Each structure stands twice: as structure tokens, then as C-alpha cells.
Amino acid sequence: MTRQLSRRDFIRVAALLSGAGVGGLLAACAPAPTPVPPTQAPAPAAPPPTPPPKIEPTPAAKPAAATGAQPTGEFVFTAHNKIETYDKWTDEFFATKYPTLKVRYDVTPGLSEYITKLQAQIAAGDAIDFMLNHESRAQSLGFRGMLRPLDDFRTAKPFYVPESELFTTPLPLLSWQGKVYAWPNTFASYGLYYNKTLFDKGKVSYPTDSWTWEDLGEAAQKLTSDTNGDGKPDVWGWVYWTDPGWMPGWYPTLRAYGTDHFDKDQTRSLINEPGGVACFQFMQDMWCKRKAVPPPAVLGQLGGDYAMFKQGIGAMSLIYSGAHADVMKASKDKFEWGIAHVPQGPAGRFMRVGGSSWSIPKTVRLPEVAWDLLRHLVSDVPTVASMAAAGHAVAHFPSYDKHTAPTGEIGQYVGESWKKVFAEGARKYGAAVNYSRIGVEYSPVVGAEMAFLADCSRTPKQVADTIAGKANTLLAEAK
């Protein structure tokens, strides 16, 4: 759901540390990026594959009344990373409620690779009972008829808690023609982390609630410096956008400058309207004019934006809500740090929220069991409280607020600012990325073009116009 801590950086850390018992801290909401070669810029993403034919959806089977007979055989659970199978809690669920079923986890690393494989499996009629989905693909898969609508299940067997306690902001973007095809399983959000020590050395004022993106740009330029005299920056004011094709990374900026990817009816792209061009201009200026953020290749060579912030060589970054313990450990006796709101723009303040979700594929063999697992992982309070205590940004607000928030020494250090940004702010300013019904094809289109923005070889207007043209063609074809 991975993914920035960058959440995608976080998932790699989790994989390394899971043997030490802290892997559960870092559930991903986006795929781990392909490592960038040290001496070259990231290659443009390949053109999107020809989509499989749209499958006409079948009516969702209404949950059957319990007969007392236990289902047997295999329950197939697919995902693009192991962490977000939540296997500890999933295994406990089956051991308690369905002991005669054997869970088979089918994990295909990489979101794009996973979705490509999944579509082929569903088109071939392979039985898949439960799947980890993502906001960038969910509506598209629902539009294509590859998923079961969740509405009948939700009515017949409601969640264990009122839906007002659940994270539902992305639901319109996980739906198609009034039917819900995916349910959020994480409340992933990103706030502005800043290195107080670097700000103090540079005699730059800390971020305030009134900061704009332009304020951030000016501060980042002042904070970028060459401390060893070799003619190259070794401290950067802004460390972010390791992968410019990852749209959640710049969605708050896009919305703050006054536009979105698509209009509300999904009839046309808005990315080349003035707000989109202004967003791209700000980003390119940060790379090419202010030179306040490393090019993606350099960021990759240095370990990524999150790693650079933890090393104390990045003054500011947008970082995942669950990163506080990791940042505290890395900064100990090295630098002081704080958390602030994401900057605002002409259209206001927007904070990216969302990430992974659960879906029931069209080819499900055990739909009632699949729904039972979904509502358990989302709303069974003892379960989600345990998940939150392990560091997962669960989609149940009371458990998130109580168990994910920093406590003890970290709570004293940044507890109030964490609450202000990641609890109160995420609810007030949260916005889920609008990928639309063409999300499967749109994401690689954007990734390919953003590489030209980052290397400064095309103007912001050229990049925006190209993305809009390709998106409009995809929309026209997706009828």
C-alpha cells in the first residue's frame, strides 16, 4: 500500500529488518523503485502494454447464509509485497475462523509487474480469492470488470465499527459507476520533516503554517551548500522526488497550484492547464534554476531522499507518518529535527493520503471468506490495534490515533507536531490521487515524461502538453 519515508524506501528497510522484529513497522503503499545506476539518469518508463480486453462484470454474488460447513482447500491471496499481506494477522484469522482452509500467498514484487500478471490470471479464469490493490490501479481494474463490487457484502455483513471511524477519503476514486471495487487498508500520509540543525547553521527560519511552496523553494536554495569546497553541493535543501514518475510525491504541489490530473467526469486531462504547468515549473526550477534538489540519478546514488534526510545531508523532505522512530534513531546525537505542515499554494493546502487497498477479484472461489477477511483486517478492533502498535498506518482512525502516534521520548520530542500534521492535518487537508479509470496505462505515461522534466531537456509546458495528449487519447479509448 509502497510507496516517502518514502514509503517505498520504508518497505526496503522493513525487508532488511523484519528478522529483528521491526518489519511490521513499514507497510508499503507503493512499489519499491528499480535502483538507479550510479552514473546515469533513470531510463524513461516503457510504454504501457496493450490493455487486455475489458471483461464484462458479472453481478456480485450476495453473501450466502452460513450453513455450518467449513470451506476446505486453498485460499489464494495475491500481493506485490509480503509486508502488506499482514501475514501474522491473516494467519491468526484463518487459524481461528477457517482452520480447514490453507492460505497461499502469491507475491509478485513490483506493482507494475504484479498488476500485469494479475490481469492475465483473471483473464485466464485463475481462482484468486483476495488481492492487495493500489489506488493507482483500483478504479481501472473495476472499470475493466476484473473485480467484484463490494457493496452487497458491505450491506449484508457490515464492518465491525461505524464507517465514520474508517478512512474513506479515497472511496470515490476506488469506485466505478456507483459501485465500490476496493477498500482502503492504510491511512498513509506524508508531512514535512526538516533538519533544525541545518536551518540554524544557515540562519533560515523554520517552516511555519503560512509557508507556501515558493517559501520552501527559497529556503531550500539557501540551505543547499558545498561544505567541503569541491565545487559540488553535499548538503541539499530539498531531498525528494527520487522517482518523479511517482505521482503521490508531487500531488500536493499539483493541487496547491490549482489543478488535478483529470476533470471530475473523467472526460479530459487537466495537467496542461495553468496550475499544472505552474507545478511543473516549480519542480523544474528546483532542479535546474535553484539547484536545491539533487537530480534523480544523484538521489538514487546517495540512497534516496529518506536516506539522505536521515544522514543529515538533506534539510527538508516529505516523509511517511510512521517514520518518527526511525528518524529519531538515525538523528540521535547528530542533528535536531521537527515536523511541519506541507506548504500551501494559490489553491490552498493539500496533503497526500491514501495508498493500498483490498479487493475481491472476479475469479474468487470463496467470496464470503474473502469479505470476512477484508472486514476483519480493516475493522476488527483488537486486530487493527495490534497492527497499529506494530507501526502500520491502519485505516481505523481511533486505533491509528492511539497506537501509531509517537510515545515516550519521541512523543515528548515531536508528539504535538505529529498529532497536528498526521492526525488532524491529514484529515483536514488529505487528498487522494486521482488516477481515473485509465490508471493502469496512465502511470507509465507520466513516468516517461517526467524524466524529461527532471533532466531539464523539455519545458514544463511541453511535458504537460504531452501527458495531457496521451491521457486524452487513453480516456477516449476507455469507453
C-alpha positions as CSV (number, residue, x, y, z in Angstrom):
1,M,0.0,0.0,0.0
2,T,4.7,1.2,-1.1
3,R,5.3,3.5,-1.8
4,Q,8.5,8.9,1.1
5,L,9.9,7.8,4.4
6,S,9.2,7.5,1.1
7,R,7.0,4.6,1.9
8,R,8.8,2.8,-0.9
9,D,12.2,3.3,0.9
10,F,10.5,2.2,4.1
11,I,9.5,-1.2,2.6
12,R,13.1,-1.9,1.7
13,V,14.2,-1.1,5.2
14,A,11.5,-3.3,6.6
15,A,12.5,-6.2,4.5
16,L,16.0,-6.0,5.8
17,L,14.9,-5.5,9.4
18,S,12.0,-7.9,9.7
19,G,14.1,-10.6,11.2
20,A,14.8,-8.2,14.1
21,G,11.1,-7.8,14.7
22,V,10.6,-4.3,13.2
23,G,9.5,-5.1,9.7
24,G,5.9,-4.7,10.6
25,L,6.6,-1.0,11.1
26,L,6.7,-0.3,7.4
27,A,3.8,-1.3,5.3
28,A,4.2,-0.1,1.8
29,C,1.7,1.8,-0.4
30,A,3.8,1.9,-3.5
31,P,6.2,-0.4,-5.2
32,A,10.0,-0.2,-4.5
33,P,11.6,1.6,-7.3
34,T,14.2,0.0,-9.5
35,P,17.7,1.1,-8.2
36,V,19.1,3.9,-10.3
37,P,22.5,3.2,-11.9
38,P,25.1,5.5,-10.2
39,T,26.2,7.3,-13.3
40,Q,23.1,7.7,-15.3
41,A,19.6,9.2,-15.1
42,P,16.7,6.9,-14.7
43,A,15.6,5.5,-18.0
44,P,12.1,6.6,-19.2
45,A,9.4,4.1,-18.3
46,A,8.4,1.7,-21.1
47,P,5.2,2.5,-23.0
48,P,2.2,1.0,-21.3
49,P,1.3,-2.5,-22.5
50,T,-1.7,-3.0,-24.7
51,P,-4.5,-3.5,-22.1
52,P,-6.4,-6.8,-22.1
53,P,-10.0,-6.6,-23.3
54,K,-12.4,-5.2,-20.9
55,I,-14.2,-8.1,-19.1
56,E,-18.0,-7.5,-18.7
57,P,-18.6,-7.5,-15.0
58,T,-20.9,-10.1,-13.5
59,P,-23.3,-9.3,-10.7
60,A,-21.7,-9.7,-7.3
61,A,-22.9,-12.8,-5.5
62,K,-24.7,-11.9,-2.4
63,P,-23.1,-13.5,0.7
64,A,-24.7,-16.8,1.4
65,A,-26.2,-17.6,4.8
66,A,-23.9,-19.7,7.0
67,T,-24.6,-23.4,6.7
68,G,-22.2,-24.6,9.4
69,A,-20.0,-26.4,6.9
70,Q,-16.3,-25.2,6.9
71,P,-14.8,-24.4,3.5
72,T,-11.8,-26.5,2.5
73,G,-8.9,-26.3,0.1
74,E,-6.8,-23.3,-0.7
75,F,-7.4,-19.6,-0.3
76,V,-5.3,-17.6,-2.7
77,F,-4.1,-14.2,-1.5
78,T,-2.1,-12.2,-4.1
79,A,0.1,-9.1,-3.4
80,H,3.0,-7.1,-4.7
81,N,4.9,-7.2,-1.4
82,K,5.0,-9.6,1.6
83,I,4.6,-6.9,4.3
84,E,1.2,-5.9,3.2
85,T,-0.2,-9.4,3.3
86,Y,-0.1,-8.8,7.1
87,D,0.5,-12.5,7.3
88,K,0.8,-12.5,11.1
89,W,-2.8,-11.3,11.5
90,T,-4.1,-13.0,8.4
91,D,-2.8,-16.4,9.6
92,E,-4.3,-15.8,13.0
93,F,-7.7,-15.0,11.3
94,F,-7.7,-18.3,9.4
95,A,-6.5,-20.4,12.3
96,T,-9.4,-19.0,14.4
97,K,-12.2,-18.8,11.9
98,Y,-11.4,-21.0,9.0
99,P,-9.0,-23.7,10.2
100,T,-9.8,-26.0,7.4
101,L,-8.5,-23.6,4.8
102,K,-4.9,-23.2,3.7
103,V,-3.7,-19.7,2.7
104,R,-1.4,-19.5,-0.3
105,Y,0.4,-16.1,-0.6
106,D,1.2,-15.4,-4.2
107,V,3.6,-12.4,-4.0
108,T,4.9,-10.8,-7.2
109,P,7.3,-8.0,-6.4
110,G,6.8,-4.6,-8.1
111,L,3.4,-3.0,-8.6
112,S,3.5,-2.9,-12.4
113,E,4.7,-6.5,-12.8
114,Y,2.1,-7.6,-10.3
115,I,-0.8,-5.9,-12.0
116,T,0.2,-7.2,-15.4
117,K,0.4,-10.8,-14.1
118,L,-2.9,-10.4,-12.2
119,Q,-4.8,-9.2,-15.2
120,A,-3.5,-12.2,-17.2
121,Q,-4.5,-14.6,-14.4
122,I,-8.0,-13.1,-14.1
123,A,-8.5,-13.1,-17.9
124,A,-7.5,-16.8,-17.9
125,G,-10.0,-17.6,-15.1
126,D,-7.5,-18.5,-12.4
127,A,-9.0,-18.6,-9.0
128,I,-7.8,-15.7,-6.9
129,D,-9.7,-15.1,-3.6
130,F,-8.2,-11.9,-2.3
131,M,-5.8,-9.2,-3.5
132,L,-3.7,-6.3,-2.4
133,N,-4.7,-3.4,-4.7
134,H,-3.4,0.1,-5.1
135,E,-5.1,3.5,-5.6
136,S,-3.4,3.9,-8.9
137,R,-5.0,0.8,-10.4
138,A,-8.2,0.1,-8.4
139,Q,-10.7,2.1,-10.4
140,S,-9.1,0.9,-13.7
141,L,-9.5,-2.7,-12.7
142,G,-13.1,-2.1,-11.6
143,F,-13.8,-0.4,-14.9
144,R,-12.5,-3.4,-16.8
145,G,-14.7,-5.8,-14.9
146,M,-11.9,-7.7,-13.1
147,L,-13.1,-7.1,-9.6
148,R,-16.2,-7.9,-7.6
149,P,-18.2,-4.9,-6.3
150,L,-18.1,-4.8,-2.5
151,D,-21.5,-3.1,-2.0
152,D,-23.6,-6.2,-1.4
153,F,-21.1,-7.7,1.0
154,R,-20.9,-4.4,2.8
155,T,-24.7,-4.3,3.3
156,A,-25.2,-7.9,4.3
157,K,-22.2,-8.1,6.6
158,P,-21.2,-4.6,7.7
159,F,-17.9,-3.6,9.3
160,Y,-17.4,-4.1,13.0
161,V,-17.2,-0.4,13.6
162,P,-19.2,2.6,12.1
163,E,-17.8,3.6,8.7
164,S,-17.3,7.1,10.2
165,E,-14.4,5.6,12.1
166,L,-12.8,4.3,8.9
167,F,-10.6,6.1,6.3
168,T,-12.9,6.6,3.4
169,T,-11.5,9.6,1.6
170,P,-10.3,7.6,-1.5
171,L,-13.6,5.7,-1.9
172,P,-14.9,7.8,-4.9
173,L,-11.6,7.0,-6.7
174,L,-11.8,3.3,-5.8
175,S,-15.3,3.1,-7.4
176,W,-16.8,3.0,-10.8
177,Q,-20.4,3.9,-11.8
178,G,-21.6,3.9,-8.2
179,K,-20.0,0.6,-7.1
180,V,-17.1,0.3,-4.7
181,Y,-14.3,-2.1,-6.0
182,A,-11.6,-1.6,-3.4
183,W,-11.4,-0.7,0.3
184,P,-8.6,1.3,1.9
185,N,-6.4,-0.7,4.2
186,T,-3.9,2.0,5.1
187,F,-4.1,5.7,6.1
188,A,-0.7,6.6,4.6
189,S,0.2,10.3,4.7
190,Y,3.3,12.4,4.3
191,G,4.4,15.5,6.2
192,L,7.2,18.0,6.0
193,Y,10.2,16.8,8.1
194,Y,13.0,19.4,8.5
195,N,16.5,19.4,9.9
196,K,16.6,22.1,12.6
197,T,20.4,22.0,12.9
198,L,20.9,22.8,9.2
199,F,18.3,25.6,9.4
200,D,20.2,27.1,12.4
201,K,23.5,26.9,10.6
202,G,22.1,28.5,7.5
203,K,20.3,31.2,9.6
204,V,17.0,30.2,7.9
205,S,13.7,30.4,9.9
206,Y,11.9,27.2,10.5
207,P,8.8,26.3,8.4
208,T,5.5,27.9,9.6
209,D,1.9,27.1,9.0
210,S,1.8,30.0,6.4
211,W,4.6,28.6,4.3
212,T,4.0,28.4,0.6
213,W,5.8,26.1,-1.9
214,E,7.7,29.2,-3.1
215,D,8.8,29.8,0.5
216,L,10.0,26.2,0.6
217,G,11.9,26.7,-2.6
218,E,13.6,29.9,-1.4
219,A,14.6,28.2,1.9
220,A,15.9,25.1,0.1
221,Q,18.1,27.2,-2.2
222,K,19.6,29.0,0.8
223,L,20.2,25.7,2.6
224,T,22.0,23.9,-0.3
225,S,25.7,24.2,0.2
226,D,29.1,22.9,-0.7
227,T,30.7,22.3,2.7
228,N,34.0,20.6,1.5
229,G,34.9,23.1,-1.3
230,D,34.9,20.6,-4.1
231,G,32.5,22.7,-6.2
232,K,29.6,20.3,-5.7
233,P,26.7,20.5,-3.2
234,D,27.0,18.0,-0.4
235,V,24.1,19.4,1.6
236,W,20.8,19.8,-0.1
237,G,17.8,22.0,0.9
238,W,15.2,19.7,-0.5
239,V,15.6,15.9,-0.9
240,Y,12.5,14.5,-2.6
241,W,11.3,13.2,-6.0
242,T,13.7,10.3,-6.2
243,D,11.3,8.9,-8.7
244,P,9.5,11.9,-10.4
245,G,7.1,9.4,-12.0
246,W,5.7,8.5,-8.6
247,M,2.7,10.8,-8.7
248,P,1.8,10.9,-5.0
249,G,5.2,12.6,-4.5
250,W,4.1,15.8,-6.2
251,Y,0.3,15.6,-6.0
252,P,0.2,18.0,-3.0
253,T,2.1,20.6,-5.1
254,L,-0.1,20.0,-8.2
255,R,-3.3,20.5,-6.2
256,A,-1.9,23.5,-4.4
257,Y,-1.2,25.2,-7.7
258,G,-4.8,24.8,-8.6
259,T,-5.4,21.7,-10.8
260,D,-5.7,17.9,-10.9
261,H,-4.9,15.1,-13.3
262,F,-8.5,14.9,-14.6
263,D,-11.8,16.7,-14.5
264,K,-14.5,15.3,-12.2
265,D,-16.3,13.5,-15.0
266,Q,-13.0,12.0,-16.4
267,T,-13.6,13.4,-19.8
268,R,-10.3,15.2,-20.2
269,S,-6.9,15.8,-18.7
270,L,-6.2,18.9,-16.7
271,I,-2.5,18.5,-16.3
272,N,-1.6,21.1,-19.0
273,E,-3.9,23.8,-17.5
274,P,-2.1,26.8,-15.9
275,G,-2.0,25.1,-12.4
276,G,-0.3,22.0,-13.8
277,V,2.2,24.0,-15.8
278,A,3.0,26.1,-12.7
279,C,3.5,23.0,-10.6
280,F,5.9,21.6,-13.2
281,Q,7.7,25.0,-13.4
282,F,8.2,24.9,-9.7
283,M,9.6,21.4,-9.8
284,Q,11.9,22.1,-12.7
285,D,13.2,25.3,-11.1
286,M,14.1,23.3,-8.1
287,W,16.3,21.1,-10.2
288,C,17.6,23.5,-12.9
289,K,17.5,27.0,-11.5
290,R,17.7,26.9,-7.8
291,K,19.6,23.6,-7.9
292,A,18.2,22.9,-4.5
293,V,17.3,19.3,-5.0
294,P,19.6,16.5,-6.4
295,P,18.7,15.1,-9.8
296,P,17.0,11.7,-9.5
297,A,20.2,9.8,-10.5
298,V,22.2,11.5,-7.7
299,L,19.4,10.9,-5.2
300,G,19.4,7.3,-6.2
301,Q,23.2,7.1,-5.9
302,L,23.0,8.6,-2.4
303,G,20.4,6.1,-1.3
304,G,17.2,8.1,-1.9
305,D,15.6,11.1,-0.3
306,Y,14.7,9.4,3.0
307,A,18.2,8.0,3.5
308,M,19.7,11.5,2.8
309,F,17.5,13.1,5.4
310,K,18.5,10.5,8.0
311,Q,22.1,11.1,7.1
312,G,21.7,14.8,7.9
313,I,22.6,16.0,4.4
314,G,19.0,16.9,3.4
315,A,17.3,19.8,5.1
316,M,13.7,19.0,4.2
317,S,11.7,16.1,2.8
318,L,8.2,14.8,2.8
319,I,8.2,11.7,4.9
320,Y,5.7,9.0,5.9
321,S,3.7,9.3,9.1
322,G,5.2,6.1,10.6
323,A,8.9,7.2,10.3
324,H,9.3,9.1,13.6
325,A,11.0,6.2,15.5
326,D,13.4,5.5,12.6
327,V,14.3,9.2,12.2
328,M,14.8,9.6,16.0
329,K,17.2,6.7,16.0
330,A,19.2,7.9,13.0
331,S,19.4,11.5,14.2
332,K,20.5,10.7,17.8
333,D,23.4,12.9,18.8
334,K,23.7,14.1,15.1
335,F,21.0,16.7,14.4
336,E,17.7,18.1,15.7
337,W,14.6,17.8,13.6
338,G,10.9,18.8,13.5
339,I,7.7,18.1,11.7
340,A,5.6,20.8,9.9
341,H,2.6,21.1,7.6
342,V,3.0,20.5,3.9
343,P,3.3,24.0,2.3
344,Q,0.3,25.7,0.7
345,G,-0.2,27.3,-2.7
346,P,-2.6,29.5,-4.5
347,A,-5.4,26.9,-4.2
348,G,-4.7,26.0,-0.6
349,R,-3.0,23.2,1.3
350,F,-3.2,19.6,0.2
351,M,-1.7,16.5,1.9
352,R,-1.4,13.3,0.0
353,V,-3.3,10.5,1.8
354,G,-4.1,7.0,0.5
355,G,-2.2,4.0,-0.7
356,S,-3.1,0.4,-0.7
357,S,-6.5,-1.3,-0.6
358,W,-8.2,-4.7,-0.6
359,S,-10.2,-6.1,-3.5
360,I,-12.0,-9.3,-4.3
361,P,-11.2,-10.5,-7.8
362,K,-13.9,-11.6,-10.3
363,T,-12.5,-15.1,-10.2
364,V,-12.8,-15.5,-6.5
365,R,-13.7,-19.0,-5.3
366,L,-14.6,-18.1,-1.7
367,P,-16.2,-14.6,-1.8
368,E,-17.8,-14.8,1.6
369,V,-14.5,-15.8,3.2
370,A,-12.7,-13.0,1.3
371,W,-15.1,-10.4,2.6
372,D,-14.8,-11.7,6.1
373,L,-11.1,-11.3,5.9
374,L,-11.3,-7.8,4.5
375,R,-13.6,-6.5,7.2
376,H,-11.5,-8.3,9.8
377,L,-8.3,-6.6,8.7
378,V,-9.9,-3.2,8.4
379,S,-12.3,-3.1,11.4
380,D,-11.8,-5.8,14.0
381,V,-10.6,-3.5,16.8
382,P,-8.2,-5.9,18.6
383,T,-6.6,-6.8,15.3
384,V,-6.2,-3.3,13.9
385,A,-5.0,-2.0,17.3
386,S,-2.3,-4.7,17.2
387,M,-1.3,-3.8,13.7
388,A,-1.2,-0.1,14.6
389,A,1.0,-0.9,17.6
390,A,3.4,-2.6,15.2
391,G,3.7,0.6,13.2
392,H,1.2,0.1,10.4
393,A,-0.8,3.1,9.4
394,V,-4.2,1.4,9.8
395,A,-7.4,2.7,8.2
396,H,-9.3,2.8,11.5
397,F,-8.9,6.3,13.0
398,P,-9.2,5.5,16.7
399,S,-6.6,2.8,16.5
400,Y,-4.3,4.9,14.3
401,D,-4.5,7.9,16.7
402,K,-3.9,5.8,19.8
403,H,-1.3,3.3,18.7
404,T,0.6,4.9,15.8
405,A,1.3,8.3,17.4
406,P,4.8,8.7,18.9
407,T,5.1,7.9,22.6
408,G,7.7,8.1,25.4
409,E,10.9,10.1,24.4
410,I,9.7,10.5,20.8
411,G,6.3,11.7,22.0
412,Q,7.9,14.4,24.1
413,Y,10.1,15.4,21.2
414,V,7.6,15.6,18.3
415,G,4.3,14.3,19.7
416,E,2.3,17.5,19.4
417,S,3.6,18.4,15.9
418,W,3.0,14.8,14.8
419,K,-0.6,15.0,16.0
420,K,-1.1,18.4,14.4
421,V,0.2,17.2,11.0
422,F,-0.5,13.5,10.7
423,A,-3.8,13.1,12.7
424,E,-5.6,16.5,12.5
425,G,-3.9,17.8,9.3
426,A,-4.2,14.6,7.3
427,R,-8.0,14.6,7.9
428,K,-8.4,18.3,7.2
429,Y,-6.1,18.6,4.1
430,G,-6.0,15.0,2.9
431,A,-6.4,14.3,-0.8
432,A,-6.2,11.0,-2.6
433,V,-4.5,11.0,-6.0
434,N,-7.0,10.9,-9.0
435,Y,-5.6,8.3,-11.3
436,S,-9.0,7.7,-13.0
437,R,-10.2,4.6,-14.9
438,I,-7.1,4.7,-17.1
439,G,-4.7,4.4,-14.1
440,V,-3.1,1.2,-15.4
441,E,-1.8,2.9,-18.5
442,Y,-1.6,6.5,-17.2
443,S,1.1,5.9,-14.6
444,P,3.8,4.7,-17.0
445,V,2.9,7.6,-19.4
446,V,3.5,10.1,-16.6
447,G,6.7,8.4,-15.5
448,A,8.2,8.5,-19.0
449,E,7.5,12.2,-19.5
450,M,8.6,13.4,-16.0
451,A,12.1,12.1,-16.7
452,F,12.3,14.9,-19.3
453,L,11.2,17.5,-16.8
454,A,13.8,16.3,-14.3
455,D,16.7,16.4,-16.8
456,C,15.5,19.9,-18.0
457,S,15.5,18.8,-21.6
458,R,11.9,19.8,-22.1
459,T,9.9,22.8,-20.8
460,P,7.1,22.3,-18.2
461,K,4.6,23.2,-20.9
462,Q,5.9,20.6,-23.3
463,V,5.8,17.9,-20.7
464,A,2.3,18.9,-19.6
465,D,1.0,19.0,-23.1
466,T,2.5,15.6,-24.0
467,I,1.0,14.0,-20.8
468,A,-2.4,15.6,-21.5
469,G,-2.4,14.5,-25.1
470,K,-1.7,10.9,-24.3
471,A,-4.1,10.9,-21.4
472,N,-6.9,12.2,-23.5
473,T,-6.3,9.5,-26.1
474,L,-6.5,6.9,-23.4
475,L,-9.7,8.3,-22.0
476,A,-11.3,8.3,-25.4
477,E,-10.4,4.7,-25.9
478,A,-11.6,3.6,-22.4
479,K,-15.3,3.7,-23.1
